[in-house]
Amino acid sequence: MATGLAVLQRYSHCQPDGRGDNRVLSFRAMQSRIYQSEVFNMACRQFDRAADLLDIPAADRERTKYPKRCVAVTMPVRMDDGHVEMFEGYRVQHHLSMGPTKGGTRFHPAVTLGEVAALAMWMSWKCALVGLPYGGAKGGVAVDPTRLSRGEKERVARRYMQEMIPFVGPNTDVMAPDMGTDPQTMAWMMDTYSNVVGCSVPAVVTGKPIEIGGSEGRLESTGRGVAYLVKRYLESFNVRPQHSTVILQGFGNVGSHAALGLLEYGCRIIGISDITGGVYNPAGIDVHEALRHTAVHGNLGGYNGGERLSNEALLEQPCTVLVPAALERVITKDNAPRLQCRFLAEAANGPTTVGADEVLEERGDIEVIPDILCNSGGVICSYFEWVQDLQSLFWERDEVLRKLFEVLDKARYHVESQKERLGISRRNAALTLGIERVARAKGLRGIFP
Ligand code: NAD
């Protein structure tokens, strides 16, 4: 099962140099080399901070922090014009101590192994925080899906799953959608897996269409979860949704469903954006019209429901709630001083750098709803889908959403208690809860052999 990279990493760890410290250093250096990227460094720094707060013994830190397994594959895919193009695909499984690993698959040109590893780490802390029996995983293909025809996208998705079959399965690693992938992509992946193993295996992916074993409520669950948590936080700070304005970055699955949910709760959506730039309208954007535009044109380009602003400028407009729902590392130490929101709801994974966190903590006037809590609705509903698939017993949408909101309320309660108890930021409260649970599970299981 070990990949070339994993073998290399283990070999380095076993160098008989006789000096414990050197061994740890060389292991760390190897990890940094394998996963080298800003976003991986950011996830590591977040872990280190939380581990310090928890006082995790040095001997247990490396084991808890670094990914268990990574797979990198080269994928030849035949394009519509007949030529063969090569793509790079990745899957990182962060830890296997609490059940199968679970995580999305991203199709984006900027995907790297390091980014996927960071996203897998965050998935681990997220699953543990909300009490799911999973380790974290993530995967991706470095490809721009907007430049692929439907047939090409299908062949990339199928080839990716085919390459990953030795490493995934309903009891080992369960995939889901992420940026650039959707229910149809999951259907192709599930079909590929099922064809190879010889029977229908819906539980190998989540986020599928309902007709082939998907769950009611899963499609909108991440965005709806974001909206629900924002509402709960507004209530706890005595801010009425009807008096709240919202700006969202990213108008894909998560951003659009968060916008719809917040609209339903009475908020006014004054800014939206996607890869083509931002639209700003203090009088309120017609979200349904914007969705109709994206359904026809594929993006917000040419949408004239407000003033056009750059993505960067949009983030800095005054609003009650700012919702980054696209990429990592968009709130930085440079723009954090200029944010004019009261709440920062992190629908994307890793949208706020460590430097920006320091600025926000110093400012103290922005309530951060950290990513591993804020966007956990997606993996919670994915868990519900997996459970339904394994039992072949399916729930109504109301039941799914009721259960989702119960889990979110419980997680929010734990985060707020931890924040008060330790006198730490909300992000560190969420991270320490997740990391502590993973570390405890590893301790209880011990080391084999
Ligand atoms: P998506 O592909 O459906 O939408 C992504 C959106 O971001 C699109 O509107 C795209 O145009 C926009 N975008 C891309 N690059 C951008 C840029 N440079 N500037 C501004 N906008 C840009 O993806 P999604 O599923 O909505 O995922 C969005 C984020 O939410 C990601 O960080 C993802 O990891 C996270 N997330 C997704 C889920 C899920 O269930 N889909 C769950 C948890 C977290």
Boltz pocket constraint, residues with backbone or C-beta under 6 A from the ligand:
constraints:
  - pocket:
      binder: B
      contacts: [[A, 177], [A, 178], [A, 179], [A, 180], [A, 181], [A, 218], [A, 222], [A, 249], [A, 250], [A, 251], [A, 252], [A, 253], [A, 254], [A, 255], [A, 273], [A, 274], [A, 275], [A, 276], [A, 299], [A, 311], [A, 325], [A, 326], [A, 327], [A, 328], [A, 347], [A, 348], [A, 349], [A, 375], [A, 376], [A, 378], [A, 379]]
      max_distance: 6.0
